[in-house]
């Protein structure tokens, strides 16, 4: 709705209540809507503000319906005037304009930890290096959590980390403390970019990647800069921009002294760009180089703080498998997926979902519709929990390909389950 039509929203006092803060943190919209009723938003008005039907609002209040779609979350934030940071979103347009808005970092006016904001001269001094180390120590668990539970569950906590780092940087940290904040901030911002990419929000993904690059460049962190270029190349591939994907992947490989894993990630990303172009010779050559980089005996490499442990020979081969589909060789893709999927660690549930969806697509391309539907149905069982738009996009392509084959039991079952998950995404 236009800015001038926005309602007054929640009273500031209610926004600060512990129940409201916690409900927003975990995105419990049943509680949020109940609190909205307390603030005078009767159901019909509430429905208009958040652009849902009154019946949908009633189901949400009862706890019989969830809100998972990021665009609906944004409508709730805008309609009820809930500051973006409380729901793990960027600053909203109606909030005060500042530099943080332009880079999708919520205003540091409200601090997520309740102890770092500029509340007065009597605040106890905060050690930036301690905070940076604390956030850094939590990142591995966030990585695992996002891959198992899904990006939308992780974003609020990690955005709070970015807010904290932004607040401390704006206080004028210098020297070693500032460098520690910048290095940790680069990893946090890059990770948030990936989380938004998995949810299909490429605008926010790009903005967070840009913020990560700014911090990494100021910190002179070459490994991080290369990794962000790899990630931006991955974003270009996801949007079928082959030239941009190749150019960014090449740029990622130009920085000196890279670890074999970072070089391999950039090389396989370049290969994906060539596959998009329909150039199998160049694509396969770069995949071979990437695999060789991570297959060679381990060498002493500098500590980077980056988690590239997922870049294994199996990872490279499953990226190659996806490209075989686009190159018109689905049987090769099937063999690679089937050969490596079982060995995928349990924590990589989100990745398993996308690989199963791609396996389903490969089977359908090979004319094995029922086996494709079976793999896609397994993927649906994962995506309904993780909310991965990356996976759902592949499943949509599978559904379109088999839509006319409901006579096959496995296909009919897949399409039925797909429709239910699609409705959840839409709602």
N, C-alpha and C positions, 0 to 999 in steps of 0.2 A: 504494500500500500504506500502511497506517497508520504513523504516525511510529515507534511502538514496535517495528515490524517491520523498520525500515530496517537494512540491513547496515552494518557498520563502514565499508565503502567503501575508497577508495584511501588508502594511507598518505600523510601530508602531504609526506614527502620525494619520493614519486613524483609528486605533483601539481605540485611545483616543477620537475621535470625539463624541460629545454628541449623534448624530443620531445613530452611531454604538453601543455605550454603551447601549442606550435605546432599540435598535432593538434586541440586544443579550439578554438583561434582560427579554424581553417578548417573545423571540424566534420568532421574525417576520422575517422569512427567505426571504420573498419578498424584504424587505428593505436591508437585508444583501447581497442578491445576486445582487441587483442593485448597492450597494456600491462596491461589488466585480468587477462588470463591470467597474466602475470608476477606480479601481486599476489595470485594464488591463486584467482581467479574462474574455475574450470573451466567449460566451455561450458554445462552444464546449470544450474549455479548462476547464471551470468551471465544466461541466458535468463529464469530466475525473477525475478531482480532488476530487469530492464528490461522485463518482461512481453512478451517475444517468444518465438517457438518456437525450440527449439534449432537447427532447420534454418535459420531466418532468421538467427540469430546466426552460424552457420557461413558463410552466404553473405556476410554483412557483413565477417567477418574476412578472407575471400578477396578482398574488393573487388568481388564480383559483384552487390552490392546496396547501395543508398544509403539513408540516413535523411534525409528532407526534411520530414516532417510535424512541426510544432512540438510537438505533444503527445507524440510519441515521443522527441524531443530532451529534453523535460522529464522523461520517465520514466527516461531514461538518467542525467540529472543527479541525480535523486532516488535511483534504485536504486544508483548507484555513489558517491553522496555527492560529486559534483563541484560545487563552488560555482557558483552561477548565473552570476556574471560571466564565468567562464572560457568558457562556451558562449554568451555574448551573451544570457543570460536575466536576469530579475530575481532578487533574492535568493530562495532557496527557503524554504519554511515551516520546515524543520529548521535553517536557519541562525539566528544570533542575531537576535532581534527588535530592530529599531531603526527610526527614522523613515524611513530609506531604503527599508525594505521596503514601507511603506505607499504610497510613491509610485513603486515599481518602479524605483528606482535602486539598483544593487548597492552593498553596503557598501564604504566607502572604505578598509577595513582593508587590502586588497590593491590596490596602485596599478597600473594598466595599463602605465604607462611605467617603473615600477621606480625612479623617482627622486623622486616627489612624496609618497610615504607618510610618515607620521610615524615614522621609524625611529630618530630620536635627535637630540640637540641639535647634533651636528656636521654635519648636512645642509647643503648649500649652499643659501642662500635662493633661492626661485623667484619670478620676476616674474610676477604674475597677468595683467597686461596683455599681456605677451609670449605667454603660454600662450593667452589668449583670442584674440589675433590669429592665432596659429599654427593653432588649431582652426578659426577662421573661414575662413582661407585654404584649408583642406582641404575645406570643405563643398561647394563647387561640384563637385568631382570625385566626392564621395560621391553627390550628386544624380544625376549622369550614370551612375555605376556601378549604382545601384539600379534606374534605369529600363531599363538594358540587361541587366544580369545578374540582377536580382531582389532583393527586400528581404532575403531570408535571408542573402545574401552580404555585405550592408552592415551589418546590425545589430551584429555583434560590435565592429567598429571604432568605430561611432558611440556605442554604449553606453560604450565605454572613454572617449570624450571626455566624456560626461556624468559618469562616475565622477570624472574628473580635476577637472572644474569643481566638483562637489559637495565633493571633498576640500579644494580651495582655499577655497571659501566657508566650510566648517566651521572653517578656521583663523582666521577672524575678519577677513577682508579688509574694507576700508572705503574710502569715497571713490571716486575714479575707478577704481581697480583692481576694486573690487567691482562697480561699474556695468558695466564691460567684461565681467566674468565672467557677470553676470546676463543681459546682452543676448545674448551668444553662447550661453549656456546655454538661453535661451528658444528660440533657433532650433534648437539640437541636440535638445532635448526634443520640440519640435513635430514635427521630422522623424522622430524615432523613433516617435512616435505614428502618423504616416502609414504608416511601414513596417509596423508591427504591424497596422494596419487593412488594408493590402493582403494580409497573410497571414491575414486573417479573425479575428484575436484582438482583439475589440472591447474586452474588459476592459482589457488592457494599453494599447491605443490611448487609451482614455479617461484612464487613470491618468497616462500620459506627457503628454497634453494638459493635464491639471490641473497637473502640475509646471511645464510651459511657461508656463501662465497665471500661476502664482505668481511665477515669476522675472520675467516681463514686467511684471507689476503693480508689483513692487518697483523695477524699473528705470524705471518710468513710460514704458514703450515702447508708445505708443498704437497704432502700426502693427502691432506684433506681437500685441497684445491683440485687435485686430480680425481679424487673420489666424487666430488660434487659434479665435475664435468662428466664423469661416467654416469652419474644419476640423471643429469640433464639430458644426456644422450638417450638414456632409457625412457625418459618422458617423451622425447621426440619419436622414438620407435613406437611407443604406445599410441601415438597420434599419427602413425604412418607417414612421418616426415623423414624419408630416407636420407636425403642430402644433409639435413641438419644432424641426424643421428650419427652419420659417418664423420662429419666435421668435428663434432664435439668429442666423439670417441678418440679421434686422432689427436685432438688437443690434449686430452687426458693423458696420452702416452708421451707427450713431449717433455714433461717435467722430469728433472734428473733424480736418480737415486730411489726410484719407486720399488716397493716390495713386489715379488712375483705375483701375489694375489691381486694387487691393484692393477698391475699391467695386464694380467689375464682378464680381469673384469672389463677393462677398457677394450681389449682385443676382441673378446666375444661380443661386446656391444657393437663394435665396428662390423663384425661378421653379420649381426642381425640387420644392420643397415644395408649391407650388400644383398642379403636375402630379400629384403623388401624391394630392392631394385631388380630382383630377378637375375642376379649374378651369382650362380652357385659356385663357380670356380673360386672367386675371391672370398666368398663367405666360408667355404670349407677350409680354405687355406688359413684364414684367421682363427677359425675354431681349433684347427690343429695346433696352431701356435699357442693359443690360450691353454689348451689341455697340457701341452708340453711344459708350460710355465709352472703349473700346479702339480705336475707329476714328478718333476725333478727332485732329487734329494733335498731335504730342508737345508737352507743356508742361514747363517747368522744375518739377521736383518734388523734394522733399527726399530725400536718400539714406536708405534704410530698412534696408539690409543683407539684405532679403528678396529671394529670387529668384522674381519673379512674371512672368518673361519668357515663360513658357508660356501666359500669359493673353492670347491673340490672338483676332481675330475668328473664326478657324477653330476654336479651342478652344471658344468660346461656341456656335458652330453645332453642334459635335458633342455638346455637352451638350443642346442643344435637340433634336437628332436622337433621343437616347435617350428624351427625354420624349415625343416624337411617338409612339413605340411604345406607351407607357403610356396615351396619349390616344386610342389606336385609329386612328392614322394612319400605318401602317408604311411606306407608299409615300413619304411626305415624309421619313421617317427614312432610307430607302434613298438617296434623292437627295442628302441632306446628307452622309451617310457616304461615298458614292462620290465626291462632289465634293471632299472634303477629305482623305481618307485618303492618297492618293498623295503629297500635299505634306508629310506628317508627317515631320520629320527622323528620320534613322536611329537617333539616340541614344534616341528615345522608343519603344524596342521593347516595353516592358511596356505602355505606353499603347496601342500599335498592337494588341497582343493583346486588350485589353478592347474596343477599338473594333471589331475584326473579329468578336469574339463577339457584340457588340450588333448588328452588321450581319447576322450569321447569324440572330439572333433576329428582326430586322425582316423578313428574307426569308421566314422560316417563318410569321410572322404574316400576311404578304401572300399566302401559299399557294404560294410558290416554294420548295418543299422542297429541291430539289437545289442550287439556288444558295445557300440557307441552309446546307446541309451543307458546301458547298465553302468558304464563308467561315469557318465554325466549325472546319473541319479546319486551315485556315491558322492560326487562333488557337491550336489545340492545339499546333502546332509551336512556338509561342512559350511557352505556359504550361508546357510540360514542362521548359523551362529556367529560367523565372523563378519558378515555384512560386506564382503569384499566385492566392490564394483568391478575390479580387475577380473575376478573369476566369473562374476555374473555376466559380463560382456561376452566371454567365450561361450558360456552356457546358452545365452540368447542366440548366438550363431548356430549352435547345435540344434536348438529348438526350431529355428527357422528351416533348417535343412531337413528335418524329419517330420515337419508339421503334417504332411500328407500321407503319413504311414501309420496311422493309429490302429490299423488292423493288426499290427505286431504288438503283442502284449507288453513287451519291455518298453517299447516306444510310447504306448498309451500311458503306462505307469509314469514314465519320465515326464511326459507333457502335463499330466495331472499335477504332479508334485511341483513342476516348474511354474505352473500358473499360480499356485499357492505362494511360493517364494516370491514371485514377481509382484504379487499383490502386497506382500509385506514390504518390499522395496518401495513400491509406489506410495504406500501409506506412511 
